[in-house]
Amino acid sequence: MKRVSHVSEAINPSVFKPGSLVYTSGNAATPQVLLEQIANDKAICDIDIFSVLLLGDRIKPLFEERCCRRITHRVIFNSHITRNAVNTGCAKYHPMHLSDIPLFIKEQSGVDVVLLSVSGPDHGGNYSLGTTVEGVLAAIEATRKKKGVIIAERNKQMPFVLGTTIPERYIDYLVESDYPLPLSPVREPDDAAIRIGEIIASLFIKDGTGNEPGSTLQYGIGEVPEAVTSAILKRGYGDLGIHTELFAGGMRKLVQAGVVTNRWKKSIKFSVSSIFLAENQEGYDWLHQNSSIQSRPSDYTNRVFKIAEQPRMVSINSAIGVDLHGNIWADSLEARKVYSGVGGQSDFIRGVQYSEGGVAIIALKSTTSEGISKIVDKAPAGITTTATPSDRVIIVTEHGALDPMRLSLGERAVGIAHLATPEARDKLLRIIHDDSAFHKPQLHSHKHVRGFTSYEEAVRQG
């Protein structure tokens, strides 16, 4: 391994030859100094860079039009930095399940260069991949097989996350850096999010302090995950587990409170994740050499069979919209306007179906911040869906929860309509009544809708 005094010793045209295929780590482990140098060095051209949710203000120039003319960006999951380039044709979007990224990398003709962030070494001479693993380990293995180049950036503020490490000999160049990691913004849950959290905790999360397993949790960041966390703590649940693709502040609260013990998990009795985000540096410091946390590649965390092994797996994900058929979309706003990416939602929806006592939940507020209903008659034409009507997915809004299992298309449509605001609900019920495609389901009174549990009923049950 060569420790370089200046980043240009590692990032230059002699390493990044035209035609090179590059894989870079993302999220909070985006190697910003390395990518910034690629943007600055105009002699580096005709290379392809694969990435998953890149973060950090220093890399913004990399996605300006002038850079995109000499670099082909292949984005697997959008961030606010890459979104405009993808939606204006300056970058390419690759729809892909998070679980499939390592296999996709291995099936490539080869990876020429890997850019990653590391922390360490430990006493064994090994370096942690820090806060992001996903496909990075597979990229390292593919690059070594091809005798490519591995360039690591060691940020002094990057925690040494246990679980996935590499030996020093895997690294060709090591670049030193010191800057704050990207933070995950946390907003206090509003009334709608709080109601959603209460419904989920009341109906679907099981306490594990008795003779039955507690729920194993997967959820990410945002108001609803924060509300779910608060509802769990309020109810005094215990002996829960965590098997997730993203570990953020809400889950940290559960671990610190002793709610998560992982004692019911069959294999790794730690909280396992592939990606870690924190709302402040204290959160990243907490991850440093924390033996209750383990990192794993995304073909482990998101593998359907591994998810199915978890006891009472409860997967909680969000969506942009839901239609009366039960189509759910979470990655796009329009047919060709990509907001985020496929990610791991479908992985967990599939895996949870085979977990004993498992539940896949799509949780969303019934309206946008502008008051536009997210519960609609039909999905936008051509839009990609992350869950289909044939998937067993429980849909939750602040108005209630719908379990569509054993419901006909028409009965399901009635239940979905009741997830909307009263005004939108009544409009949707009129559509259902007037359209023979729904096979004339009985429009039950609002108190007796098949598969639907109102917020008030859910709270009483809890």
JONORNOR-V364613 format. One record per residue. RES is the residue in three letters. SS is DSSP state (hx for helix, st for strand, lp for the rest). Layout:
RES/SS, RES/SS
This chain:
MET/lp, LYS/st, ARG/st, VAL/lp, SER/lp, HIS/lp, VAL/hx, SER/hx, GLU/hx, ALA/lp, ILE/lp, ASN/lp, PRO/lp, SER/lp, VAL/lp, PHE/lp, LYS/lp, PRO/lp, GLY/lp, SER/lp, LEU/st, VAL/st, TYR/st, THR/st, SER/lp, GLY/lp, ASN/st, ALA/lp, ALA/lp, THR/lp, PRO/lp, GLN/hx, VAL/hx, LEU/hx, LEU/hx, GLU/hx, GLN/hx, ILE/hx, ALA/hx, ASN/hx, ASP/lp, LYS/lp, ALA/lp, ILE/lp, CYS/lp, ASP/lp, ILE/st, ASP/st, ILE/st, PHE/st, SER/st, VAL/st, LEU/lp, LEU/st, LEU/lp, GLY/lp, ASP/hx, ARG/hx, ILE/hx, LYS/hx, PRO/hx, LEU/hx, PHE/hx, GLU/lp, GLU/hx, ARG/hx, CYS/hx, CYS/hx, ARG/lp, ARG/lp, ILE/st, THR/st, HIS/st, ARG/st, VAL/st, ILE/st, PHE/st, ASN/lp, SER/lp, HIS/lp, ILE/lp, THR/lp, ARG/hx, ASN/hx, ALA/hx, VAL/hx, ASN/hx, THR/lp, GLY/lp, CYS/lp, ALA/lp, LYS/st, TYR/st, HIS/lp, PRO/lp, MET/lp, HIS/st, LEU/hx, SER/hx, ASP/hx, ILE/hx, PRO/hx, LEU/hx, PHE/hx, ILE/hx, LYS/hx, GLU/hx, GLN/lp, SER/lp, GLY/lp, VAL/lp, ASP/lp, VAL/st, VAL/st, LEU/st, LEU/st, SER/st, VAL/st, SER/st, GLY/st, PRO/lp, ASP/lp, HIS/lp, GLY/lp, GLY/lp, ASN/st, TYR/st, SER/st, LEU/lp, GLY/lp, THR/lp, THR/st, VAL/lp, GLU/lp, GLY/lp, VAL/hx, LEU/hx, ALA/hx, ALA/hx, ILE/hx, GLU/hx, ALA/hx, THR/hx, ARG/hx, LYS/hx, LYS/hx, LYS/lp, GLY/lp, VAL/st, ILE/st, ILE/st, ALA/st, GLU/st, ARG/st, ASN/st, LYS/lp, GLN/lp, MET/lp, PRO/lp, PHE/lp, VAL/lp, LEU/lp, GLY/lp, THR/lp, THR/st, ILE/st, PRO/st, GLU/hx, ARG/hx, TYR/hx, ILE/lp, ASP/lp, TYR/st, LEU/st, VAL/st, GLU/st, SER/st, ASP/lp, TYR/lp, PRO/lp, LEU/lp, PRO/lp, LEU/lp, SER/lp, PRO/lp, VAL/lp, ARG/lp, GLU/lp, PRO/lp, ASP/lp, ASP/hx, ALA/hx, ALA/hx, ILE/hx, ARG/hx, ILE/hx, GLY/hx, GLU/hx, ILE/hx, ILE/hx, ALA/hx, SER/hx, LEU/hx, PHE/lp, ILE/lp, LYS/lp, ASP/lp, GLY/lp, THR/lp, GLY/lp, ASN/lp, GLU/lp, PRO/lp, GLY/lp, SER/lp, THR/st, LEU/st, GLN/st, TYR/lp, GLY/lp, ILE/lp, GLY/lp, GLU/hx, VAL/hx, PRO/hx, GLU/hx, ALA/hx, VAL/hx, THR/hx, SER/hx, ALA/hx, ILE/hx, LEU/hx, LYS/hx, ARG/hx, GLY/lp, TYR/lp, GLY/lp, ASP/lp, LEU/st, GLY/st, ILE/st, HIS/st, THR/lp, GLU/lp, LEU/st, PHE/st, ALA/lp, GLY/hx, GLY/hx, MET/hx, ARG/hx, LYS/hx, LEU/hx, VAL/hx, GLN/hx, ALA/lp, GLY/lp, VAL/lp, VAL/st, THR/lp, ASN/lp, ARG/lp, TRP/lp, LYS/lp, LYS/lp, SER/lp, ILE/lp, LYS/lp, PHE/lp, SER/st, VAL/st, SER/st, SER/lp, ILE/st, PHE/st, LEU/lp, ALA/lp, GLU/lp, ASN/lp, GLN/hx, GLU/hx, GLY/hx, TYR/hx, ASP/hx, TRP/hx, LEU/hx, HIS/lp, GLN/lp, ASN/lp, SER/lp, SER/lp, ILE/st, GLN/st, SER/st, ARG/lp, PRO/lp, SER/hx, ASP/hx, TYR/hx, THR/hx, ASN/lp, ARG/lp, VAL/hx, PHE/hx, LYS/hx, ILE/hx, ALA/hx, GLU/hx, GLN/lp, PRO/lp, ARG/lp, MET/st, VAL/st, SER/st, ILE/st, ASN/st, SER/lp, ALA/lp, ILE/lp, GLY/st, VAL/st, ASP/st, LEU/lp, HIS/lp, GLY/lp, ASN/lp, ILE/st, TRP/st, ALA/lp, ASP/lp, SER/st, LEU/st, GLU/st, ALA/lp, ARG/lp, LYS/st, VAL/st, TYR/lp, SER/lp, GLY/lp, VAL/lp, GLY/st, GLY/lp, GLN/hx, SER/hx, ASP/hx, PHE/hx, ILE/hx, ARG/hx, GLY/hx, VAL/hx, GLN/lp, TYR/lp, SER/lp, GLU/lp, GLY/lp, GLY/lp, VAL/st, ALA/st, ILE/st, ILE/st, ALA/st, LEU/lp, LYS/lp, SER/lp, THR/st, THR/lp, SER/lp, GLU/lp, GLY/lp, ILE/lp, SER/st, LYS/lp, ILE/st, VAL/st, ASP/lp, LYS/lp, ALA/lp, PRO/lp, ALA/lp, GLY/lp, ILE/lp, THR/lp, THR/lp, THR/lp, ALA/st, THR/lp, PRO/lp, SER/lp, ASP/lp, ARG/lp, VAL/lp, ILE/st, ILE/st, VAL/st, THR/st, GLU/lp, HIS/lp, GLY/st, ALA/st, LEU/st, ASP/st, PRO/lp, MET/lp, ARG/lp, LEU/lp, SER/lp, LEU/hx, GLY/hx, GLU/hx, ARG/hx, ALA/hx, VAL/hx, GLY/hx, ILE/hx, ALA/hx, HIS/lp, LEU/lp, ALA/lp, THR/lp, PRO/hx, GLU/hx, ALA/hx, ARG/hx, ASP/hx, LYS/hx, LEU/hx, LEU/hx, ARG/hx, ILE/hx, ILE/hx, HIS/hx, ASP/hx, ASP/lp, SER/hx, ALA/hx, PHE/hx, HIS/lp, LYS/lp, PRO/lp, GLN/lp, LEU/lp, HIS/lp, SER/lp, HIS/lp, LYS/lp, HIS/lp, VAL/lp, ARG/lp, GLY/lp, PHE/st, THR/st, SER/st, TYR/hx, GLU/hx, GLU/hx, ALA/hx, VAL/hx, ARG/hx, GLN/hx, GLY/lp
